[in-house]
Amino acid sequence: MVPDVRTFRKQVYAVSGQYYVPVLKDESLVLTETRDILAYLEDRYGKDGSGPEAVKKFAPRSRREAGPPGEEDQYPSCRH
C-alpha cells in the first residue's frame, strides 16, 4: 500500500528512484514496468505461483485456510 500522492511515496522512491508504481524489488533486482514484473514473476515462480522458489520463499507466510475476517484482520479495509 502506498500513498495516493506521489511525492509521499518515499519508500518507492528509495527503492526505485521514481515515485510511480508498480515496483518490484526481489533481492538486488528492481523492476518498474508491469510487463517486466509479470514476466519475471512467471519465470522465477512458475505460471501458477507454485514454482520451487515461490514455495520456499512464501511457505512461512502462507495460511492453511482462509477463515472469515475478524477483528484481528490486518487489513480490515480489504474485507469483502
N, C-alpha and C positions, 0 to 999 in steps of 0.2 A: 504494500500500500504506500503510495506516495502522495504528497500534497497536490492539489489541483494547480496551484500557482507554481509555474516552472522554477522561478528563482528561489523557491523554498525547498527545492529538491536537492539539498546539499549532499546527501549520500549518493544520489545518482551521479551528480557532477564529480564527486570524489572518485568514483569507480570508473566512469567512462569519459570524463572531460566534456560532457554535454548534459543538458537538462532534459532531454527527450527520453521517453520510454517507448518501447520496451528496451531493457538492458539485461543481458545475461552474463554473469560472472561465474565461471567454473574454474577453480584454481587460478592460474595466471591468465586464462583466456577471457577476453571481454568482447562480447558481440552486441551490436546495436541495431541490426536490421532484422526485421521479423522473419524473412525467408531464411537468412543465415542461421538464426536461432533455431527455427523449426528443423532445418536440415541437420544442424549439429546434434540436436536432441535425438532425432531419429537415428543418426549414425552411431551415436555413443550409447544410447539406451535401448534401441530397438523400436519398431513401429508401435508396439503395444505398451512400451514403457517397462517391460519386464526383462530387458537385457541383463546380463550378469552384473554390469557396473551399476545399473539402476537398483537392482535388488540389494546389492551390497551397500550402496550409499543411502537408500531410503528405508531399509528394513527397520532400523532403530526408531524411526519416527512414524512408522505406519501404524494404523489402528486395525484391529482384527475385524471389528464390525462397527458400522456407524449406528449409533443409538439416536434417540430423539434429542433435540437440542435442549439443554438445561441451563441453569443459572451459571454453571461453571464454563459455559461455552466461551472460548477465547475471542470469537468474532461474532457477537450477537447480531450485528447489523447484516450479516450474511445469511441469516436463517431464512428458510423458505416457508 
